[in-house]
Each structure stands twice: as C-alpha cells, then as structure tokens.
Amino acid sequence: MNDSTNPAGDTVKASVKPLRHKRPKRHVENTEYDAMVRRILRAYARRVASGDIEALRSLAALSTELDAVIRLAVVGLRALPNPYPWSSIADMLGLSRQAVMGRYGDKSERGALDRRLIEAGLGVTVATLVAVFAEHHPGIPATSTCPGCGYRYPEGVTDCPTNATVRPLLRQRRTEDAKALDRLSGDQRADLLDRKAARTNRVAAARSTRPAASPAHTAPTLFGRDGKDCQP
C-alpha cells in the first residue's frame, strides 16, 4: 500500500547499497622496492641451493637482466627535461664518466651538441657555459674521448663539438659572472684562457674534417719539381 502522505508516490528501496569509495593508491618508495627485490633474489638462491641445479643457469642470467634494466634507468635519467649529467650518474655507479658513457651511452648522442646549449639558445648564461665547459673538458693530460659526451677526439684535437662552441663564448663573456668561473679547476681555467691551445685545436679540427687525398691522384701544379714554370 502506497503512503498517502507522499504526494509524489515515491518509494525508496531499502536494498540500495551505499557508494563504495576507492581505496587510495599506495605509493611504494624505491627503498621498499629495493628491499623486496633483494628478498626475492635471496629466496631464489636458497631454492637453487636446496638442490635445483637446473635453475642455476636462470639465476646466473639475472646478471645480464640487471645490466639491461640499469641501462633503461640511465636512459630515462638522461631523457628527462632536465637530464642528469653523466658525472652524477657515474658517481652513483662508482665509475668514471668515460666508463659509464662507453657502457650505457647512446652512440647517436656522442659528439652531439649539449642539450643545455640548444635549449638556452642565445639566452645561455655564463653559469651554464661554465658547467658545460667543465663537464666536457678533456682533462690534463687529455683523454681519448670527451668525458661529457663520449666524442672520440681526432688526432691533435682535444675539444668535442660542444666545447669547441662553448670555449670562445665563455672566454668572451667570462667577466659577466666572475663568480661562476670559481667552479673551474685551475687547469680548466688556464686552458680556457690559453689562446694558443684554442687556436691549435681549431686548426687540428679543421684538418680532421678535410677529405684525405687519394694516393693514386697527383694534384696538378704550375711548377715542375725543379721549380720552373710548366705552363706553355
């Protein structure tokens, strides 16, 4: 029987269930992931040690898998909008920048102009120039590859394309922010201000880009071997 006091004749179902609220997603910290993975690995090793020799090969193969996931992590850190420099990644792995770049660096990235210069464009600051110069500095004595980008120096060259761009700009603008230059080591500062070294670098770099002459081809000359004019 309908309730006569309800003019609209509405009825309410007693069986309607209250709305369920979704449980908030629990964010797991990386330290918890680390501890969990270590527990799993130890448990796996105990199972193998208990007599499962067939699984030993799979357990050993995890070292290759670990190297692969480290590579993915490094690629991600380098692909961020503000990428971590190779020096920071090397410090975390306990390796040199050159070793880290050789192992995890993308070959297409080696020798490319530093992203910080591209993003800053004409608005690049002296502090950024100093940071890039320090990271890509070849060292004294110079290494065979750039520690910042992995560029392999041609013979006689000790500047990667990035530092070949930064060096003259930083030398010209160094007085705009003298404090920023404090980040440079004594060797780096002396190298920056050494005009002779910079000129030698430019000449060597220009020579390294010239195509080699074919040994079977002799370039024409206006003079013979005796120095006399060969023209009729």
C-alpha positions as CSV (number, residue, x, y, z in Angstrom):
1,M,0.0,0.0,0.0
2,N,1.3,3.3,-1.0
3,D,2.0,6.0,1.6
4,S,-0.8,8.5,1.2
5,T,1.2,11.3,2.8
6,N,3.7,11.2,-0.1
7,P,2.1,13.2,-2.9
8,A,4.6,12.1,-5.5
9,G,4.1,8.5,-4.6
10,D,7.9,8.0,-4.4
11,T,9.2,4.8,-2.9
12,V,12.7,4.2,-1.6
13,K,14.3,0.8,-2.0
14,A,15.7,-0.4,1.3
15,S,18.2,-2.6,-0.6
16,V,20.2,0.2,-2.1
17,K,23.9,-0.1,-1.1
18,P,26.0,2.9,-0.2
19,L,28.6,4.0,-2.7
20,R,32.0,2.5,-2.2
21,H,35.0,4.7,-2.2
22,K,38.0,3.5,-4.0
23,R,40.9,2.8,-1.7
24,P,43.7,5.4,-2.3
25,K,46.6,4.0,-4.2
26,R,49.5,3.3,-2.0
27,H,52.8,4.7,-3.3
28,V,55.7,2.4,-2.7
29,E,59.0,4.1,-2.1
30,N,62.0,2.9,-4.1
31,T,63.7,1.8,-0.9
32,E,60.8,-0.7,-0.3
33,Y,61.2,-2.0,-3.9
34,D,64.9,-2.4,-3.3
35,A,64.3,-4.4,-0.1
36,M,61.6,-6.6,-1.8
37,V,63.8,-7.4,-4.8
38,R,66.7,-8.3,-2.5
39,R,64.5,-10.7,-0.5
40,I,63.2,-12.3,-3.7
41,L,66.8,-12.9,-5.0
42,R,67.9,-14.4,-1.7
43,A,64.9,-16.7,-1.7
44,Y,65.6,-17.7,-5.3
45,A,69.2,-18.5,-4.4
46,R,68.1,-20.6,-1.4
47,R,65.7,-22.6,-3.6
48,V,68.5,-23.3,-6.1
49,A,70.9,-24.2,-3.3
50,S,68.5,-26.7,-1.9
51,G,69.1,-28.9,-5.0
52,D,67.5,-27.3,-8.1
53,I,70.7,-27.3,-10.2
54,E,68.6,-26.8,-13.4
55,A,67.6,-23.3,-12.2
56,L,71.3,-22.3,-11.7
57,R,71.5,-21.1,-15.3
58,S,68.4,-18.9,-15.0
59,L,69.7,-17.4,-11.7
60,A,73.1,-16.6,-13.3
61,A,71.3,-15.0,-16.3
62,L,69.8,-12.4,-14.0
63,S,73.1,-10.5,-14.0
64,T,72.5,-9.8,-17.7
65,E,69.0,-8.8,-17.0
66,L,70.2,-6.4,-14.3
67,D,72.6,-4.7,-16.6
68,A,69.8,-4.2,-19.1
69,V,67.5,-2.6,-16.6
70,I,70.3,-0.4,-15.3
71,R,70.7,0.8,-18.9
72,L,67.0,1.6,-19.1
73,A,67.2,3.6,-15.9
74,V,70.2,5.5,-17.2
75,V,68.4,6.3,-20.5
76,G,65.4,7.5,-18.5
77,L,67.6,9.8,-16.4
78,R,69.2,11.2,-19.5
79,A,65.9,11.8,-21.2
80,L,64.3,13.9,-18.5
81,P,63.5,17.6,-19.4
82,N,66.4,18.5,-17.1
83,P,68.7,15.4,-17.6
84,Y,71.1,14.3,-15.1
85,P,74.8,14.8,-16.2
86,W,77.0,11.9,-16.9
87,S,79.2,12.9,-14.0
88,S,76.3,12.4,-11.5
89,I,75.3,9.1,-13.0
90,A,78.9,8.0,-12.8
91,D,79.2,9.0,-9.2
92,M,76.1,6.9,-8.3
93,L,77.6,3.8,-10.1
94,G,81.1,4.3,-8.7
95,L,82.6,4.5,-12.2
96,S,84.3,7.1,-14.3
97,R,82.3,9.2,-16.7
98,Q,84.1,7.7,-19.6
99,A,83.4,4.2,-18.5
100,V,79.7,5.0,-17.9
101,M,79.3,6.6,-21.3
102,G,81.1,3.8,-23.0
103,R,78.8,1.2,-21.4
104,Y,75.4,3.0,-21.3
105,G,75.7,6.0,-23.6
106,D,73.7,6.2,-26.8
107,K,76.1,6.3,-29.8
108,S,73.9,8.9,-31.6
109,E,74.4,11.2,-28.6
110,R,78.1,11.1,-28.7
111,G,79.5,14.3,-30.2
112,A,76.1,15.9,-30.3
113,L,75.8,19.5,-29.1
114,D,75.0,19.6,-25.4
115,R,71.2,19.9,-24.9
116,R,71.6,22.7,-22.4
117,L,73.1,24.9,-25.1
118,I,70.3,24.1,-27.6
119,E,67.5,24.8,-25.0
120,A,69.1,28.0,-23.8
121,G,69.9,29.3,-27.3
122,L,71.0,33.0,-27.3
123,G,69.9,33.3,-23.7
124,V,72.5,30.9,-22.3
125,T,74.1,32.2,-19.1
126,V,77.7,32.2,-18.1
127,A,76.9,29.7,-15.3
128,T,75.6,27.3,-17.9
129,L,78.6,27.8,-20.1
130,V,80.9,27.1,-17.2
131,A,79.0,23.9,-16.2
132,V,79.1,22.6,-19.8
133,F,82.7,23.5,-20.3
134,A,83.7,21.8,-17.0
135,E,81.8,18.6,-17.8
136,H,83.1,18.3,-21.4
137,H,86.7,19.4,-20.5
138,P,89.1,16.7,-21.8
139,G,91.4,16.9,-18.7
140,I,95.1,17.4,-18.5
141,P,96.6,15.3,-20.0
142,A,93.6,14.9,-22.4
143,T,91.8,11.6,-22.6
144,S,91.0,9.9,-25.9
145,T,87.3,10.7,-25.6
146,C,85.2,13.5,-24.2
147,P,84.2,12.7,-20.6
148,G,80.9,14.6,-21.1
149,C,79.6,13.2,-24.4
150,G,81.9,10.4,-25.4
151,Y,83.1,12.1,-28.6
152,R,86.3,10.5,-29.8
153,Y,88.9,13.2,-30.4
154,P,90.6,13.1,-33.8
155,E,94.4,13.3,-33.8
156,G,95.6,16.7,-32.4
157,V,92.1,17.7,-31.2
158,T,91.1,18.0,-27.6
159,D,87.7,19.7,-27.9
160,C,84.4,18.0,-28.6
161,P,81.9,19.9,-30.8
162,T,80.2,21.2,-27.6
163,N,83.4,22.6,-26.1
164,A,84.5,24.0,-29.4
165,T,81.3,26.0,-29.3
166,V,81.5,26.9,-25.6
167,R,85.2,27.8,-25.3
168,P,85.1,31.1,-27.3
169,L,81.8,32.2,-25.9
170,L,82.9,31.6,-22.3
171,R,86.3,33.3,-22.8
172,Q,84.5,36.4,-24.3
173,R,81.8,36.5,-21.6
174,R,83.8,35.4,-18.5
175,T,83.8,38.9,-16.9
176,E,79.9,39.0,-16.8
177,D,79.9,36.5,-14.0
178,A,83.4,36.0,-12.5
179,K,82.0,34.1,-9.6
180,A,80.6,31.4,-11.9
181,L,84.2,30.6,-13.0
182,D,85.0,29.5,-9.5
183,R,83.6,26.1,-10.4
184,L,86.5,25.6,-12.9
185,S,89.7,23.9,-11.6
186,G,93.0,25.7,-12.0
187,D,93.9,23.5,-15.0
188,Q,90.5,24.2,-16.7
189,R,90.7,27.9,-16.1
190,A,94.3,28.1,-17.5
191,D,93.2,26.0,-20.5
192,L,90.2,28.3,-21.1
193,L,92.4,31.4,-21.2
194,D,95.1,29.8,-23.4
195,R,94.6,31.3,-26.8
196,K,97.4,29.3,-28.3
197,A,95.8,26.0,-27.3
198,A,92.4,27.1,-28.6
199,R,94.0,28.1,-32.0
200,T,95.8,24.8,-32.2
201,N,92.5,23.0,-31.5
202,R,90.7,24.9,-34.3
203,V,93.4,24.2,-36.8
204,A,93.6,20.5,-35.9
205,A,89.8,20.1,-36.0
206,A,89.6,21.8,-39.4
207,R,92.3,19.4,-40.7
208,S,90.5,16.4,-39.4
209,T,87.4,17.3,-41.4
210,R,89.2,17.6,-44.7
211,P,88.9,14.5,-47.0
212,A,92.1,12.7,-47.4
213,A,93.7,13.0,-50.8
214,S,93.8,9.8,-52.9
215,P,97.4,8.4,-53.2
216,A,96.7,7.5,-56.8
217,H,95.9,11.1,-57.7
218,T,98.5,13.8,-58.1
219,A,97.2,17.3,-57.8
220,P,98.2,19.5,-60.8
221,T,100.8,22.1,-60.2
222,L,102.0,25.2,-62.0
223,F,105.6,24.3,-61.4
224,G,107.8,21.2,-62.1
225,R,110.0,19.6,-59.5
226,D,112.8,21.9,-60.5
227,G,110.6,24.9,-59.7
228,K,110.3,26.0,-63.3
229,D,107.1,27.1,-64.9
230,C,105.3,24.2,-66.6
231,Q,102.9,26.3,-68.5
232,P,103.5,26.7,-72.3
